[in-house]
Amino acid sequence: MTTFADSLKKEIARVARKELREEIAALRKTSVTQRSEIAALKKQVKAVEAQVNKFGKAKGRTQAVRTAPASDLSDTPIQTKGKPGRKVVFTAERLKVQRARLGFTQEQMAKLLEVSSLSIWKWESGGSAPRASRVPQIMQRLALGKREAESLVAA
């Protein structure tokens, strides 16, 4: 009797697998098309984000140029985006991040900021900090775009 029960269980499992195979194939096909659609949508989102960032940076540069000429920046503290009364603080980490963003060596960054490369090294390592009178000029130069910074270094 045991062999009959085992045979019956095996036959039922085989028939169930056979019926499910067609349904699973349809689900797999749907899943593949959905995954490819998701990948295409991710690419589109990435492209749109890149355009938004590009336009946002261009807009930010034009507003900064219009609202605060270079001669006025030396006298006033630099403020964060639209938050009055908050000064931007110079940090070694910010300098490292900006140098990496620009793709500059320490020598190129030194030329951009009009200091020695040893000063850049000391500032990045946290061994020292720039003079308070130089911080606004340094922060202004760090806020430049890559092309503007490269043109200043080349000049």
GROMACS elastic network, one bead per residue, 0.5 to 0.9 nm:
[ bonds ]
;  ai    aj funct       b0    kb
    1     4     6  0.52521   500
    1     5     6  0.64520   500
    1     6     6  0.87625   500
    2     5     6  0.51785   500
    2     6     6  0.61629   500
    2     7     6  0.85280   500
    3     6     6  0.50420   500
    3     7     6  0.59777   500
    3     8     6  0.84635   500
    4     7     6  0.50909   500
    4     8     6  0.60903   500
    4     9     6  0.86418   500
    5     8     6  0.50736   500
    5     9     6  0.61984   500
    5    10     6  0.86338   500
    6     9     6  0.51411   500
    6    10     6  0.61760   500
    6    11     6  0.86091   500
    7    10     6  0.51318   500
    7    11     6  0.61338   500
    7    12     6  0.86226   500
    8    11     6  0.51306   500
    8    12     6  0.61602   500
    8    13     6  0.86242   500
    9    12     6  0.51800   500
    9    13     6  0.61884   500
    9    14     6  0.86334   500
   10    13     6  0.51431   500
   10    14     6  0.61661   500
   10    15     6  0.87282   500
   11    14     6  0.50684   500
   11    15     6  0.62424   500
   11    16     6  0.85718   500
   12    15     6  0.52629   500
   12    16     6  0.61359   500
   12    17     6  0.86440   500
   13    16     6  0.50823   500
   13    17     6  0.61305   500
   13    18     6  0.85915   500
   14    17     6  0.51741   500
   14    18     6  0.61882   500
   14    19     6  0.87561   500
   15    18     6  0.50297   500
   15    19     6  0.62693   500
   15    20     6  0.85982   500
   16    19     6  0.52454   500
   16    20     6  0.61043   500
   16    21     6  0.84949   500
   17    20     6  0.51004   500
   17    21     6  0.58986   500
   18    21     6  0.52528   500
   18    22     6  0.73733   500
   19    22     6  0.61788   500
   19    23     6  0.72933   500
   20    23     6  0.51855   500
   20    24     6  0.59720   500
   20    25     6  0.84749   500
   21    24     6  0.51380   500
   21    25     6  0.60715   500
   21    26     6  0.87231   500
   22    25     6  0.51214   500
   22    26     6  0.64173   500
   22    27     6  0.87845   500
   23    26     6  0.52204   500
   23    27     6  0.63414   500
   23    28     6  0.86991   500
   24    28     6  0.60491   500
   24    29     6  0.85441   500
   25    28     6  0.50707   500
   25    29     6  0.61921   500
   25    30     6  0.86650   500
   26    29     6  0.51344   500
   26    30     6  0.62886   500
   26    31     6  0.85940   500
   27    30     6  0.50754   500
   27    31     6  0.60221   500
   27    32     6  0.86173   500
   28    32     6  0.61539   500
   28    33     6  0.86930   500
   29    32     6  0.52316   500
   29    33     6  0.64139   500
   29    34     6  0.86762   500
   30    33     6  0.52584   500
   30    34     6  0.61246   500
   30    35     6  0.86043   500
   31    34     6  0.50868   500
   31    35     6  0.61083   500
   31    36     6  0.86687   500
   32    35     6  0.51542   500
   32    36     6  0.63123   500
   32    37     6  0.86565   500
   33    36     6  0.51928   500
   33    37     6  0.61927   500
   33    38     6  0.86265   500
   34    37     6  0.50016   500
   34    38     6  0.60891   500
   34    39     6  0.85973   500
   35    38     6  0.50133   500
   35    39     6  0.61884   500
   35    40     6  0.86500   500
   36    39     6  0.50616   500
   36    40     6  0.62560   500
   36    41     6  0.86372   500
   37    40     6  0.50806   500
   37    41     6  0.61552   500
   37    42     6  0.86041   500
   38    41     6  0.50151   500
   38    42     6  0.61073   500
   38    43     6  0.86480   500
   39    42     6  0.50895   500
   39    43     6  0.63516   500
   39    44     6  0.87512   500
   40    43     6  0.51493   500
   40    44     6  0.63373   500
   40    45     6  0.87279   500
   41    45     6  0.61142   500
   41    46     6  0.85350   500
   42    45     6  0.50500   500
   42    46     6  0.61164   500
   42    47     6  0.86013   500
   43    46     6  0.51009   500
   43    47     6  0.62158   500
   43    48     6  0.86511   500
   44    47     6  0.50976   500
   44    48     6  0.61533   500
   44    49     6  0.85548   500
   45    48     6  0.50877   500
   45    49     6  0.60466   500
   45    50     6  0.85258   500
   46    49     6  0.50865   500
   46    50     6  0.61565   500
   46    51     6  0.86805   500
   47    50     6  0.50949   500
   47    51     6  0.63211   500
   47    52     6  0.87016   500
   48    51     6  0.50605   500
   48    52     6  0.61594   500
   48    53     6  0.85852   500
   49    53     6  0.60605   500
   49    54     6  0.84378   500
   50    53     6  0.51183   500
   50    54     6  0.60567   500
   50    55     6  0.86137   500
   51    55     6  0.61160   500
   51    56     6  0.83627   500
   52    55     6  0.51770   500
   52    56     6  0.58643   500
   52    57     6  0.84605   500
   53    57     6  0.59905   500
   53    58     6  0.84535   500
   54    57     6  0.52868   500
   54    58     6  0.62046   500
   54    59     6  0.85621   500
   55    58     6  0.50390   500
   55    59     6  0.59596   500
   55    60     6  0.84304   500
   56    59     6  0.50542   500
   56    60     6  0.59994   500
   56    61     6  0.85895   500
   57    60     6  0.50056   500
   57    61     6  0.61650   500
   57    62     6  0.86666   500
   57   145     6  0.85242   500
   58    61     6  0.52310   500
   58    62     6  0.63198   500
   58    63     6  0.86810   500
   59    62     6  0.52608   500
   59    63     6  0.61725   500
   59    64     6  0.85733   500
   60    63     6  0.52141   500
   60    64     6  0.60859   500
   60    65     6  0.86017   500
   61    64     6  0.51344   500
   61    65     6  0.61609   500
   61    66     6  0.86198   500
   61   144     6  0.81703   500
   61   145     6  0.83314   500
   62    65     6  0.51498   500
   62    66     6  0.61687   500
   62    67     6  0.85934   500
   63    66     6  0.50874   500
   63    67     6  0.59329   500
   63    68     6  0.83123   500
   64    67     6  0.53358   500
   64    68     6  0.58350   500
   64    69     6  0.79681   500
   65    68     6  0.57560   500
   65    69     6  0.60055   500
   65    70     6  0.81358   500
   66    69     6  0.68288   500
   68    71     6  0.81469   500
   68    72     6  0.62360   500
   68    73     6  0.65547   500
   69    72     6  0.55198   500
   69    73     6  0.66826   500
   70    73     6  0.53169   500
   70    74     6  0.71609   500
   70   137     6  0.89335   500
   70   140     6  0.86196   500
   71    74     6  0.61313   500
   71    75     6  0.78262   500
   72    75     6  0.57936   500
   72    76     6  0.67035   500
   73    76     6  0.53871   500
   73    77     6  0.72455   500
   73    78     6  0.72906   500
   73   136     6  0.69451   500
   73   137     6  0.75650   500
   73   140     6  0.80253   500
   74    77     6  0.77721   500
   74    78     6  0.89967   500
   74   133     6  0.84121   500
   74   134     6  0.85941   500
   74   136     6  0.62107   500
   74   137     6  0.65569   500
   75   136     6  0.84912   500
   76    79     6  0.88695   500
   76   136     6  0.80269   500
   77    85     6  0.87301   500
   77    86     6  0.86742   500
   77    87     6  0.62389   500
   77    88     6  0.79514   500
   77   136     6  0.66077   500
   78    86     6  0.80745   500
   78    87     6  0.56631   500
   78    88     6  0.59358   500
   78    89     6  0.89392   500
   78   136     6  0.62586   500
   78   139     6  0.77686   500
   78   140     6  0.81961   500
   79    82     6  0.74077   500
   79    83     6  0.66923   500
   79    84     6  0.64299   500
   79    85     6  0.67866   500
   79    86     6  0.54420   500
   79    88     6  0.58114   500
   80    83     6  0.56206   500
   80    84     6  0.74758   500
   80    85     6  0.86180   500
   80    86     6  0.62680   500
   80    87     6  0.65751   500
   80    88     6  0.61601   500
   81    84     6  0.83860   500
   83    86     6  0.61674   500
   83    87     6  0.89987   500
   84    87     6  0.83726   500
   88   136     6  0.87451   500
   88   139     6  0.80631   500
   89   135     6  0.83674   500
   89   139     6  0.88468   500
   90    93     6  0.87064   500
   90    94     6  0.70700   500
   90    95     6  0.77508   500
   90   129     6  0.78939   500
   90   130     6  0.82330   500
   90   135     6  0.68849   500
   90   138     6  0.86903   500
   90   139     6  0.74997   500
   91    94     6  0.52791   500
   91    95     6  0.64853   500
   91    96     6  0.88196   500
   91   123     6  0.80788   500
   91   124     6  0.81311   500
   91   126     6  0.81777   500
   91   129     6  0.80379   500
   92    95     6  0.51702   500
   92    96     6  0.62844   500
   92    97     6  0.86998   500
   92   122     6  0.89017   500
   92   123     6  0.56926   500
   92   125     6  0.67367   500
   92   126     6  0.58419   500
   92   129     6  0.80401   500
   93    96     6  0.50863   500
   93    97     6  0.61392   500
   93    98     6  0.85901   500
   93   124     6  0.68390   500
   93   125     6  0.88387   500
   93   126     6  0.87553   500
   94    97     6  0.51172   500
   94    98     6  0.60975   500
   94    99     6  0.85041   500
   94   124     6  0.87196   500
   95    98     6  0.52179   500
   95    99     6  0.60647   500
   95   100     6  0.85525   500
   95   120     6  0.85649   500
   95   123     6  0.78909   500
   95   124     6  0.65149   500
   95   142     6  0.76744   500
   96    99     6  0.51581   500
   96   100     6  0.61494   500
   96   101     6  0.85521   500
   96   124     6  0.61736   500
   97   100     6  0.51230   500
   97   101     6  0.60618   500
   97   102     6  0.86420   500
   98   102     6  0.61606   500
   98   103     6  0.84161   500
   98   104     6  0.88804   500
   98   142     6  0.64273   500
   98   143     6  0.81331   500
   99   102     6  0.51929   500
   99   103     6  0.59957   500
   99   104     6  0.54730   500
   99   105     6  0.73441   500
   99   106     6  0.78149   500
   99   109     6  0.67661   500
   99   142     6  0.81459   500
  100   104     6  0.64585   500
  100   105     6  0.83814   500
  101   104     6  0.79608   500
  101   146     6  0.79698   500
  102   109     6  0.89473   500
  102   145     6  0.76740   500
  102   146     6  0.53287   500
  102   147     6  0.87947   500
  102   149     6  0.78131   500
  102   150     6  0.84317   500
  103   146     6  0.82567   500
  104   107     6  0.77976   500
  104   108     6  0.56124   500
  104   109     6  0.60025   500
  104   150     6  0.87837   500
  105   108     6  0.51941   500
  105   109     6  0.62114   500
  105   110     6  0.85259   500
  106   109     6  0.50505   500
  106   110     6  0.60352   500
  106   111     6  0.86804   500
  106   117     6  0.57215   500
  106   118     6  0.83957   500
  106   120     6  0.62876   500
  106   121     6  0.70394   500
  107   111     6  0.63385   500
  107   112     6  0.86986   500
  107   116     6  0.75914   500
  107   117     6  0.50643   500
  107   118     6  0.86605   500
  107   120     6  0.81208   500
  108   111     6  0.50987   500
  108   112     6  0.62517   500
  108   113     6  0.87147   500
  108   117     6  0.81480   500
  108   150     6  0.86310   500
  108   153     6  0.65150   500
  109   113     6  0.61561   500
  109   114     6  0.82760   500
  109   115     6  0.84771   500
  109   117     6  0.75690   500
  109   120     6  0.73870   500
  109   149     6  0.89688   500
  109   153     6  0.79868   500
  110   113     6  0.51907   500
  110   114     6  0.56816   500
  110   116     6  0.53757   500
  110   117     6  0.50203   500
  110   118     6  0.83483   500
  110   119     6  0.76903   500
  110   120     6  0.62140   500
  110   153     6  0.89238   500
  111   115     6  0.64442   500
  111   116     6  0.74824   500
  111   117     6  0.80030   500
  111   152     6  0.83095   500
  111   153     6  0.57803   500
  111   154     6  0.88553   500
  112   115     6  0.79641   500
  112   138     6  0.89176   500
  112   141     6  0.72269   500
  112   142     6  0.86953   500
  112   149     6  0.67901   500
  112   150     6  0.81981   500
  112   152     6  0.63497   500
  112   153     6  0.52357   500
  113   116     6  0.86158   500
  113   120     6  0.89526   500
  113   137     6  0.80496   500
  113   138     6  0.60330   500
  113   141     6  0.67184   500
  113   142     6  0.82243   500
  113   153     6  0.89478   500
  114   138     6  0.89539   500
  115   118     6  0.83027   500
  115   119     6  0.65140   500
  115   120     6  0.75081   500
  116   119     6  0.52492   500
  116   120     6  0.67402   500
  116   121     6  0.89224   500
  117   120     6  0.50353   500
  117   121     6  0.63025   500
  117   122     6  0.86887   500
  118   121     6  0.50359   500
  118   122     6  0.61785   500
  118   123     6  0.85666   500
  119   122     6  0.50645   500
  119   123     6  0.60323   500
  119   124     6  0.85171   500
  119   128     6  0.80848   500
  119   129     6  0.84998   500
  119   130     6  0.81879   500
  120   123     6  0.51079   500
  120   124     6  0.60728   500
  120   125     6  0.84918   500
  121   124     6  0.52289   500
  121   125     6  0.60819   500
  121   126     6  0.85089   500
  121   127     6  0.84655   500
  122   125     6  0.51833   500
  122   126     6  0.60631   500
  122   128     6  0.56064   500
  122   129     6  0.76204   500
  123   126     6  0.51368   500
  123   127     6  0.60880   500
  123   128     6  0.52673   500
  123   129     6  0.53271   500
  123   130     6  0.72355   500
  124   127     6  0.76812   500
  124   128     6  0.84013   500
  124   129     6  0.87270   500
  125   128     6  0.78978   500
  126   129     6  0.71037   500
  129   132     6  0.85732   500
  130   133     6  0.82399   500
  130   134     6  0.64923   500
  130   135     6  0.64578   500
  130   138     6  0.86591   500
  131   134     6  0.53610   500
  131   135     6  0.64965   500
  132   135     6  0.52702   500
  132   136     6  0.79216   500
  133   136     6  0.70724   500
  133   137     6  0.82101   500
  134   137     6  0.54971   500
  134   138     6  0.61782   500
  134   139     6  0.86893   500
  135   138     6  0.50042   500
  135   139     6  0.59932   500
  135   140     6  0.84681   500
  136   139     6  0.51509   500
  136   140     6  0.61015   500
  136   141     6  0.86654   500
  137   140     6  0.50806   500
  137   141     6  0.62823   500
  137   142     6  0.86436   500
  138   141     6  0.51619   500
  138   142     6  0.61296   500
  138   143     6  0.86810   500
  139   143     6  0.62327   500
  139   144     6  0.89931   500
  140   143     6  0.52679   500
  140   144     6  0.69103   500
  141   144     6  0.54296   500
  141   145     6  0.89404   500
  141   149     6  0.75106   500
  142   145     6  0.82665   500
  142   149     6  0.83499   500
  144   147     6  0.82102   500
  144   148     6  0.61381   500
  144   149     6  0.59535   500
  145   148     6  0.53930   500
  145   149     6  0.60996   500
  145   150     6  0.85888   500
  146   149     6  0.51703   500
  146   150     6  0.60848   500
  146   151     6  0.86138   500
  147   150     6  0.51258   500
  147   151     6  0.61744   500
  147   152     6  0.86918   500
  148   151     6  0.51716   500
  148   152     6  0.63264   500
  148   153     6  0.87549   500
  149   152     6  0.51261   500
  149   153     6  0.62260   500
  149   154     6  0.85892   500
  150   153     6  0.50905   500
  150   154     6  0.60575   500
  150   155     6  0.85746   500
  151   154     6  0.50867   500
  151   155     6  0.61527   500
  152   155     6  0.51615   500
